[in-house]
Structure formats: C-alpha cells, structure tokens
Amino acid sequence: MAWPPPLLPPGYRIIFSRHARERMRQRGVTPGEVEEALRCPVQLAYDHERDVYLALGCNDVAVVYAARGTLVEVVTVLRRREYEALLARLGRRRYKVIL
C-alpha cells in the first residue's frame, strides 16, 4: 500500500471502467460527482485483496478506484448506503480504513 494514500496525484487523469460507467448511469452519478468525492473524502479505505481504494466523498458518493501513477481508474461507484453496507459486511477481513 502506498503512503500517503493516492487520491488525485498532480497531473492526474481519471478513466472509467465500463462497469463504473454502467453503475454511474444506474445510480445517477456524474463524472463531476466522482471527482468531487475523490477531492473531498470523508473516509478512505484500502482493499488489500484487490489493491484498490474506496473513497467516500463529502457528497455521499463512494468511489472504488486504482491509482497507478497519474492514472486514476474508477472501478465502480456506490452511494453512501451501499458503501456502509459493504464495509459492515466485509469489514476488517478485507478493508483497512486509513482516513
């Protein structure tokens, strides 16, 4: 795990997986809301099984993403309730809250 946790590195570029675009459409989340969640996280967790981060933004949008250099790949997008249910279900076995 990289430290400090990678949110938006200088010169970053956000790309969206096909799955993330589909979930954004289903959940009514815009790319601007995803970027806002990454810029303004209230909680950040690390998924050690998949080597991805989960950022819960101040706008109640949660973003699962992988940061590779200046490339930020959004894997999927959740709403706060789904994020909280996920952490409650898998909790400490899989995720480490780091912020």
Secondary structure, DSSP 8 states (H G I E B T S, - for coil): --SS--SS-TT-EEEE-HHHHHHHHHHT--HHHHHHHHHSEEEEEEETTTTEEEEEETTSEEEEEEEETTEEEEEEEEEHHHHHHHHHHHHHHHEEE--
